[in-house]
């Protein structure tokens, strides 16, 4: 758990107290919704340990209206920086009739499919994606030729990809050409690059789990709400 070091900037304080991400906190401050010792807070203000910080009802209401969904992304949908005429995940999300404005956390490349977390909670982005937290993500991968023992061994212990050695991972061979892989990091196109380093081409790549959130029987293009004990465990693991 992150330790408090006072004095700290007001936006960092609000993030530390789990009201919002720092960016969202800046918006609340600019909207005159935050006070320090009874005085309206300004961007850049610092908070000392004995200060009294209060937030407006709109901030509290926002926390009560946070939602989380599991979405099974099909192939062909772009989750980050789509080019003209490419189908973007934000366009798809707008058609899902979720009822609230949500955004995807993390990415899957256009040729990959599987689990994406959708939410309106900006607090979880860094806590979920920052590699220092090493949250597990599980994938099922099919390659274009039979797996060799040395490749599986190197996948587990780490592979050099263009000057970077991947961290150790959990690997299980499922069939002659299919394996499951659990990573605690997420470099760009990491799995495809790991396979390419040993001459394997990826035919299919599916993300089936993020931390305790599983794809389960969710069909491609469908979503389900994350709630109850599943949500409670998810937020606990994120220290929220």
Phi and psi in degrees as GROMACS dihedral restraints (atoms count N, CA, C in turn):
[ dihedral_restraints ]
;  ai    aj    ak    al  type     phi  dphi    fc
    3     4     5     6     1   -64.6    20    10
    4     5     6     7     1   137.3    20    10
    6     7     8     9     1   -93.7    20    10
    7     8     9    10     1   145.5    20    10
    9    10    11    12     1   -79.7    20    10
   10    11    12    13     1   131.1    20    10
   12    13    14    15     1  -125.6    20    10
   13    14    15    16     1   106.4    20    10
   15    16    17    18     1   -96.0    20    10
   16    17    18    19     1   150.6    20    10
   18    19    20    21     1   -73.9    20    10
   19    20    21    22     1   154.8    20    10
   21    22    23    24     1  -134.2    20    10
   22    23    24    25     1   153.7    20    10
   24    25    26    27     1   -62.0    20    10
   25    26    27    28     1   148.6    20    10
   27    28    29    30     1   -60.7    20    10
   28    29    30    31     1   -37.1    20    10
   30    31    32    33     1   -67.7    20    10
   31    32    33    34     1   -36.7    20    10
   33    34    35    36     1   -67.6    20    10
   34    35    36    37     1   -37.7    20    10
   36    37    38    39     1   -61.2    20    10
   37    38    39    40     1   -45.6    20    10
   39    40    41    42     1   -65.0    20    10
   40    41    42    43     1   -35.3    20    10
   42    43    44    45     1   -69.2    20    10
   43    44    45    46     1   -41.2    20    10
   45    46    47    48     1   -61.8    20    10
   46    47    48    49     1   -37.0    20    10
   48    49    50    51     1   -85.1    20    10
   49    50    51    52     1     3.7    20    10
   51    52    53    54     1    71.8    20    10
   52    53    54    55     1    25.3    20    10
   54    55    56    57     1   -79.1    20    10
   55    56    57    58     1   -33.3    20    10
   57    58    59    60     1  -171.9    20    10
   58    59    60    61     1   169.8    20    10
   60    61    62    63     1   -73.6    20    10
   61    62    63    64     1   167.9    20    10
   63    64    65    66     1   -62.2    20    10
   64    65    66    67     1   -39.7    20    10
   66    67    68    69     1   -63.5    20    10
   67    68    69    70     1   -43.9    20    10
   69    70    71    72     1   -64.9    20    10
   70    71    72    73     1   -37.9    20    10
   72    73    74    75     1   -60.5    20    10
   73    74    75    76     1   -41.2    20    10
   75    76    77    78     1   -59.8    20    10
   76    77    78    79     1   -39.1    20    10
   78    79    80    81     1   -64.7    20    10
   79    80    81    82     1   -41.9    20    10
   81    82    83    84     1   -63.1    20    10
   82    83    84    85     1   -40.4    20    10
   84    85    86    87     1   -65.3    20    10
   85    86    87    88     1   -45.5    20    10
   87    88    89    90     1   -64.3    20    10
   88    89    90    91     1   -26.6    20    10
   90    91    92    93     1   -86.1    20    10
   91    92    93    94     1     7.1    20    10
   93    94    95    96     1    62.5    20    10
   94    95    96    97     1    40.6    20    10
   96    97    98    99     1  -107.0    20    10
   97    98    99   100     1     2.0    20    10
   99   100   101   102     1  -126.8    20    10
  100   101   102   103     1   136.6    20    10
  102   103   104   105     1  -128.2    20    10
  103   104   105   106     1   145.2    20    10
  105   106   107   108     1  -118.2    20    10
  106   107   108   109     1   116.8    20    10
  108   109   110   111     1    52.4    20    10
  109   110   111   112     1    39.2    20    10
  111   112   113   114     1    86.9    20    10
  112   113   114   115     1    -9.8    20    10
  114   115   116   117     1  -102.3    20    10
  115   116   117   118     1   141.6    20    10
  117   118   119   120     1   -57.6    20    10
  118   119   120   121     1   131.1    20    10
  120   121   122   123     1   -77.2    20    10
  121   122   123   124     1   149.6    20    10
  123   124   125   126     1  -119.7    20    10
  124   125   126   127     1   154.4    20    10
  126   127   128   129     1   -54.9    20    10
  127   128   129   130     1   131.0    20    10
  129   130   131   132     1    94.1    20    10
  130   131   132   133     1   -11.9    20    10
  132   133   134   135     1   -58.5    20    10
  133   134   135   136     1   149.2    20    10
  135   136   137   138     1  -111.5    20    10
  136   137   138   139     1   147.5    20    10
  138   139   140   141     1  -111.7    20    10
  139   140   141   142     1   131.6    20    10
  141   142   143   144     1   -98.7    20    10
  142   143   144   145     1   161.0    20    10
  144   145   146   147     1   -56.5    20    10
  145   146   147   148     1   -34.3    20    10
  147   148   149   150     1   -91.1    20    10
  148   149   150   151     1    -0.4    20    10
  150   151   152   153     1   -70.6    20    10
  151   152   153   154     1   151.9    20    10
  153   154   155   156     1  -104.9    20    10
  154   155   156   157     1   115.7    20    10
  156   157   158   159     1  -108.7    20    10
  157   158   159   160     1   129.1    20    10
  159   160   161   162     1  -124.1    20    10
  160   161   162   163     1   149.8    20    10
  162   163   164   165     1  -123.7    20    10
  163   164   165   166     1   152.4    20    10
  165   166   167   168     1   -72.8    20    10
  166   167   168   169     1   168.1    20    10
  168   169   170   171     1   -62.5    20    10
  169   170   171   172     1   -30.5    20    10
  171   172   173   174     1   -64.9    20    10
  172   173   174   175     1   -34.8    20    10
  174   175   176   177     1   -67.9    20    10
  175   176   177   178     1   -45.6    20    10
  177   178   179   180     1   -62.7    20    10
  178   179   180   181     1   -41.1    20    10
  180   181   182   183     1   -63.0    20    10
  181   182   183   184     1   -38.6    20    10
  183   184   185   186     1   -60.0    20    10
  184   185   186   187     1   -42.8    20    10
  186   187   188   189     1   -62.2    20    10
  187   188   189   190     1   -35.8    20    10
  189   190   191   192     1   -73.1    20    10
  190   191   192   193     1   -16.0    20    10
  192   193   194   195     1  -107.9    20    10
  193   194   195   196     1    20.9    20    10
  195   196   197   198     1   -76.5    20    10
  196   197   198   199     1   138.7    20    10
  198   199   200   201     1  -132.9    20    10
  199   200   201   202     1   157.5    20    10
  201   202   203   204     1  -142.5    20    10
  202   203   204   205     1   134.4    20    10
  204   205   206   207     1  -133.4    20    10
  205   206   207   208     1   149.4    20    10
  207   208   209   210     1  -100.5    20    10
  208   209   210   211     1   129.7    20    10
  210   211   212   213     1  -126.2    20    10
  211   212   213   214     1   134.5    20    10
  213   214   215   216     1   -96.2    20    10
  214   215   216   217     1    98.4    20    10
  216   217   218   219     1   -75.2    20    10
  217   218   219   220     1   125.2    20    10
  219   220   221   222     1   -76.4    20    10
  220   221   222   223     1   167.7    20    10
  222   223   224   225     1   -63.4    20    10
  223   224   225   226     1   153.5    20    10
  225   226   227   228     1    94.1    20    10
  226   227   228   229     1   -16.1    20    10
  228   229   230   231     1   -92.3    20    10
  229   230   231   232     1   133.3    20    10
  231   232   233   234     1   -96.1    20    10
  232   233   234   235     1   128.3    20    10
  234   235   236   237     1   -97.7    20    10
  235   236   237   238     1    -9.7    20    10
  237   238   239   240     1  -149.2    20    10
  238   239   240   241     1   127.8    20    10
  240   241   242   243     1    50.0    20    10
  241   242   243   244     1    61.0    20    10
  243   244   245   246     1   -66.9    20    10
  244   245   246   247     1   145.9    20    10
  246   247   248   249     1   -88.7    20    10
  247   248   249   250     1   170.0    20    10
  249   250   251   252     1   -57.5    20    10
  250   251   252   253     1   136.1    20    10
  252   253   254   255     1    76.7    20    10
  253   254   255   256     1    -4.1    20    10
  255   256   257   258     1   -82.0    20    10
  256   257   258   259     1   148.0    20    10
  258   259   260   261     1   -83.5    20    10
  259   260   261   262     1   117.2    20    10
  261   262   263   264     1   -94.8    20    10
  262   263   264   265     1   147.7    20    10
  264   265   266   267     1   -63.6    20    10
  265   266   267   268     1   -31.1    20    10
  267   268   269   270     1   -63.9    20    10
  268   269   270   271     1   -35.1    20    10
  270   271   272   273     1   -67.4    20    10
  271   272   273   274     1   -39.3    20    10
  273   274   275   276     1   -66.1    20    10
  274   275   276   277     1   -44.8    20    10
  276   277   278   279     1   -58.8    20    10
  277   278   279   280     1   -38.5    20    10
  279   280   281   282     1   -65.2    20    10
  280   281   282   283     1   -18.9    20    10
  282   283   284   285     1   -95.9    20    10
  283   284   285   286     1    -2.3    20    10
  285   286   287   288     1   -81.8    20    10
  286   287   288   289     1    -9.3    20    10
  288   289   290   291     1    57.3    20    10
  289   290   291   292     1    42.7    20    10
  291   292   293   294     1   -70.4    20    10
  292   293   294   295     1   -30.6    20    10
  294   295   296   297     1    98.4    20    10
  295   296   297   298     1   -14.6    20    10
  297   298   299   300     1  -132.2    20    10
  298   299   300   301     1   156.2    20    10
  300   301   302   303     1   -80.3    20    10
  301   302   303   304     1   114.8    20    10
  303   304   305   306     1  -124.2    20    10
  304   305   306   307     1   166.7    20    10
  306   307   308   309     1  -137.7    20    10
  307   308   309   310     1   156.1    20    10
  309   310   311   312     1   -79.7    20    10
  310   311   312   313     1   142.9    20    10
  312   313   314   315     1  -106.5    20    10
  313   314   315   316     1   116.7    20    10
  315   316   317   318     1    90.9    20    10
  316   317   318   319     1  -173.2    20    10
  318   319   320   321     1  -146.2    20    10
  319   320   321   322     1   157.8    20    10
  321   322   323   324     1  -134.8    20    10
  322   323   324   325     1   134.4    20    10
  324   325   326   327     1   -66.1    20    10
  325   326   327   328     1   166.0    20    10
  327   328   329   330     1   -57.3    20    10
  328   329   330   331     1   -34.7    20    10
  330   331   332   333     1   -86.4    20    10
  331   332   333   334     1    -5.2    20    10
  333   334   335   336     1   -99.8    20    10
  334   335   336   337     1   163.7    20    10
  336   337   338   339     1  -139.4    20    10
  337   338   339   340     1   171.2    20    10
  339   340   341   342     1   121.8    20    10
  340   341   342   343     1  -157.2    20    10
  342   343   344   345     1   -71.6    20    10
  343   344   345   346     1   127.7    20    10
  345   346   347   348     1  -129.6    20    10
  346   347   348   349     1   135.4    20    10
  348   349   350   351     1   -87.0    20    10
  349   350   351   352     1   128.8    20    10
  351   352   353   354     1  -111.0    20    10
  352   353   354   355     1   135.9    20    10
  354   355   356   357     1  -159.9    20    10
  355   356   357   358     1   167.9    20    10
  357   358   359   360     1  -112.8    20    10
  358   359   360   361     1    15.6    20    10
  360   361   362   363     1   -99.4    20    10
  361   362   363   364     1    98.4    20    10
  363   364   365   366     1   -67.3    20    10
  364   365   366   367     1   -14.6    20    10
  366   367   368   369     1   -66.7    20    10
  367   368   369   370     1   -28.0    20    10
  369   370   371   372     1   -83.5    20    10
  370   371   372   373     1   -13.2    20    10
  372   373   374   375     1   -57.6    20    10
  373   374   375   376     1   -57.7    20    10
  375   376   377   378     1   -67.7    20    10
  376   377   378   379     1   -39.8    20    10
  378   379   380   381     1   -65.5    20    10
  379   380   381   382     1   -27.4    20    10
  381   382   383   384     1   -90.7    20    10
  382   383   384   385     1   -37.3    20    10
  384   385   386   387     1   -97.2    20    10
  385   386   387   388     1   -24.1    20    10
  387   388   389   390     1   -62.4    20    10
  388   389   390   391     1   122.0    20    10
  390   391   392   393     1   -61.9    20    10
  391   392   393   394     1   -18.0    20    10
  393   394   395   396     1   -65.3    20    10
  394   395   396   397     1   -22.2    20    10
  396   397   398   399     1   -84.5    20    10
  397   398   399   400     1   -21.3    20    10
  399   400   401   402     1    53.7    20    10
  400   401   402   403     1    45.1    20    10
  402   403   404   405     1   -73.3    20    10
  403   404   405   406     1   136.9    20    10
  405   406   407   408     1   -72.8    20    10
  406   407   408   409     1   139.7    20    10
  408   409   410   411     1  -132.6    20    10
  409   410   411   412     1   131.6    20    10
  411   412   413   414     1  -112.9    20    10
  412   413   414   415     1   137.9    20    10
  414   415   416   417     1  -129.3    20    10
  415   416   417   418     1   151.3    20    10
  417   418   419   420     1  -116.1    20    10
  418   419   420   421     1   125.3    20    10
  420   421   422   423     1  -124.6    20    10
  421   422   423   424     1   132.7    20    10
  423   424   425   426     1  -112.4    20    10
  424   425   426   427     1   129.9    20    10
  426   427   428   429     1  -112.6    20    10
  427   428   429   430     1   174.3    20    10
  429   430   431   432     1   -90.6    20    10
  430   431   432   433     1     5.3    20    10
  432   433   434   435     1  -157.9    20    10
  433   434   435   436     1   163.3    20    10
  435   436   437   438     1   -57.0    20    10
  436   437   438   439     1   141.7    20    10
  438   439   440   441     1   -74.6    20    10
  439   440   441   442     1   139.6    20    10
  441   442   443   444     1  -106.6    20    10
  442   443   444   445     1   149.5    20    10
  444   445   446   447     1   -58.9    20    10
  445   446   447   448     1   -39.0    20    10
  447   448   449   450     1   -66.7    20    10
  448   449   450   451     1   -31.9    20    10
  450   451   452   453     1   -68.2    20    10
  451   452   453   454     1   -46.0    20    10
  453   454   455   456     1   -61.2    20    10
  454   455   456   457     1   -40.4    20    10
  456   457   458   459     1   -63.6    20    10
  457   458   459   460     1   -44.0    20    10
  459   460   461   462     1   -68.3    20    10
  460   461   462   463     1   -35.5    20    10
  462   463   464   465     1   -57.5    20    10
  463   464   465   466     1   -41.8    20    10
  465   466   467   468     1   -71.9    20    10
  466   467   468   469     1   -37.6    20    10
  468   469   470   471     1   -90.5    20    10
  469   470   471   472     1   -19.0    20    10
  471   472   473   474     1   122.1    20    10
  472   473   474   475     1   139.2    20    10
  474   475   476   477     1  -125.2    20    10
  475   476   477   478     1   138.9    20    10
  477   478   479   480     1   -79.8    20    10
  478   479   480   481     1   118.6    20    10
  480   481   482   483     1  -121.6    20    10
  481   482   483   484     1   102.5    20    10
  483   484   485   486     1    55.2    20    10
  484   485   486   487     1    46.8    20    10
  486   487   488   489     1    91.5    20    10
  487   488   489   490     1    -3.8    20    10
  489   490   491   492     1  -118.4    20    10
  490   491   492   493     1   128.2    20    10
  492   493   494   495     1   -94.4    20    10
  493   494   495   496     1   123.6    20    10
  495   496   497   498     1   -67.7    20    10
  496   497   498   499     1   153.4    20    10
  498   499   500   501     1   -75.5    20    10
  499   500   501   502     1   163.9    20    10
  501   502   503   504     1   -60.3    20    10
  502   503   504   505     1   150.2    20    10
  504   505   506   507     1  -140.5    20    10
  505   506   507   508     1   165.2    20    10
  507   508   509   510     1   -97.9    20    10
  508   509   510   511     1   124.5    20    10
  510   511   512   513     1  -127.8    20    10
  511   512   513   514     1   137.2    20    10
  513   514   515   516     1  -139.2    20    10
  514   515   516   517     1   124.3    20    10
  516   517   518   519     1   -76.8    20    10
  517   518   519   520     1   127.4    20    10
  519   520   521   522     1   -96.9    20    10
  520   521   522   523     1   -40.2    20    10
  522   523   524   525     1  -152.5    20    10
  523   524   525   526     1  -169.8    20    10
  525   526   527   528     1   -58.4    20    10
  526   527   528   529     1   -34.7    20    10
  528   529   530   531     1  -124.4    20    10
  529   530   531   532     1     8.9    20    10
  531   532   533   534     1  -124.4    20    10
  532   533   534   535     1   137.8    20    10
  534   535   536   537     1  -141.1    20    10
  535   536   537   538     1   155.4    20    10
  537   538   539   540     1  -103.6    20    10
  538   539   540   541     1   147.6    20    10
  540   541   542   543     1  -140.9    20    10
  541   542   543   544     1   128.3    20    10
  543   544   545   546     1  -113.2    20    10
  544   545   546   547     1   119.4    20    10
  546   547   548   549     1  -114.4    20    10
  547   548   549   550     1   151.0    20    10
  549   550   551   552     1  -110.0    20    10
  550   551   552   553     1    10.5    20    10
  552   553   554   555     1  -137.5    20    10
  553   554   555   556     1   178.7    20    10
  555   556   557   558     1  -160.3    20    10
  556   557   558   559     1    68.2    20    10
  558   559   560   561     1   -69.7    20    10
  559   560   561   562     1   158.0    20    10
  561   562   563   564     1   -59.0    20    10
  562   563   564   565     1   126.2    20    10
  564   565   566   567     1    52.4    20    10
  565   566   567   568     1    32.3    20    10
  567   568   569   570     1   -58.1    20    10
  568   569   570   571     1   -48.4    20    10
  570   571   572   573     1   -66.6    20    10
  571   572   573   574     1   -42.1    20    10
  573   574   575   576     1   -63.4    20    10
  574   575   576   577     1   -38.1    20    10
  576   577   578   579     1   -70.3    20    10
  577   578   579   580     1   -36.4    20    10
  579   580   581   582     1   -63.7    20    10
  580   581   582   583     1   -43.0    20    10
  582   583   584   585     1   -67.1    20    10
  583   584   585   586     1   -43.6    20    10
  585   586   587   588     1   -62.3    20    10
  586   587   588   589     1   -30.8    20    10
  588   589   590   591     1   -62.0    20    10
  589   590   591   592     1   -21.2    20    10
  591   592   593   594     1  -116.1    20    10
  592   593   594   595     1    18.6    20    10
  594   595   596   597     1    81.0    20    10
  595   596   597   598     1    17.6    20    10
  597   598   599   600     1  -100.9    20    10
  598   599   600   601     1   139.7    20    10
  600   601   602   603     1  -103.5    20    10
  601   602   603   604     1   139.9    20    10
  603   604   605   606     1   -88.1    20    10
  604   605   606   607     1   122.7    20    10
  606   607   608   609     1   -89.9    20    10
  607   608   609   610     1   -39.0    20    10
  609   610   611   612     1  -147.7    20    10
  610   611   612   613     1   137.5    20    10
  612   613   614   615     1  -138.2    20    10
  613   614   615   616     1   119.0    20    10
  615   616   617   618     1  -125.5    20    10
  616   617   618   619     1   127.0    20    10
  618   619   620   621     1   -88.7    20    10
  619   620   621   622     1   122.1    20    10
  621   622   623   624     1  -109.0    20    10
  622   623   624   625     1   -12.3    20    10
  624   625   626   627     1  -154.1    20    10
  625   626   627   628     1   141.8    20    10
  627   628   629   630     1  -127.4    20    10
  628   629   630   631     1   111.7    20    10
  630   631   632   633     1    54.8    20    10
  631   632   633   634     1  -119.8    20    10
  633   634   635   636     1   -96.0    20    10
  634   635   636   637     1     3.0    20    10
  636   637   638   639     1   -90.3    20    10
  637   638   639   640     1   116.1    20    10
  639   640   641   642     1  -105.2    20    10
  640   641   642   643     1   151.0    20    10
  642   643   644   645     1   -65.5    20    10
  643   644   645   646     1   -32.7    20    10
  645   646   647   648     1    54.0    20    10
  646   647   648   649     1  -133.9    20    10
  648   649   650   651     1   -99.5    20    10
  649   650   651   652     1    20.1    20    10
  651   652   653   654     1   -65.7    20    10
  652   653   654   655     1   124.7    20    10
  654   655   656   657     1   -79.1    20    10
  655   656   657   658     1   157.9    20    10
  657   658   659   660     1   -57.6    20    10
  658   659   660   661     1   134.2    20    10
  660   661   662   663     1    86.9    20    10
  661   662   663   664     1    -6.6    20    10
  663   664   665   666     1   -99.4    20    10
  664   665   666   667     1   163.2    20    10
  666   667   668   669     1  -138.3    20    10
  667   668   669   670     1   159.8    20    10
  669   670   671   672     1  -141.7    20    10
  670   671   672   673     1   152.6    20    10
  672   673   674   675     1   -79.1    20    10
  673   674   675   676     1   137.1    20    10
  675   676   677   678     1   -92.3    20    10
  676   677   678   679     1   120.0    20    10
  678   679   680   681     1  -154.1    20    10
  679   680   681   682     1  -179.6    20    10
  681   682   683   684     1    63.0    20    10
  682   683   684   685     1  -142.9    20    10
  684   685   686   687     1   -64.2    20    10
  685   686   687   688     1   -33.3    20    10
  687   688   689   690     1   -60.6    20    10
  688   689   690   691     1   -46.0    20    10
  690   691   692   693     1   -68.1    20    10
  691   692   693   694     1   -41.8    20    10
  693   694   695   696     1   -58.3    20    10
  694   695   696   697     1   -44.4    20    10
  696   697   698   699     1   -67.1    20    10
  697   698   699   700     1   -41.0    20    10
  699   700   701   702     1   -59.0    20    10
  700   701   702   703     1   -50.0    20    10
  702   703   704   705     1   -68.6    20    10
  703   704   705   706     1   -33.7    20    10
  705   706   707   708     1   -64.0    20    10
  706   707   708   709     1   -42.2    20    10
  708   709   710   711     1   -65.4    20    10
  709   710   711   712     1   -26.7    20    10
  711   712   713   714     1   -89.5    20    10
  712   713   714   715     1     1.4    20    10
  714   715   716   717     1    60.5    20    10
  715   716   717   718     1    45.3    20    10
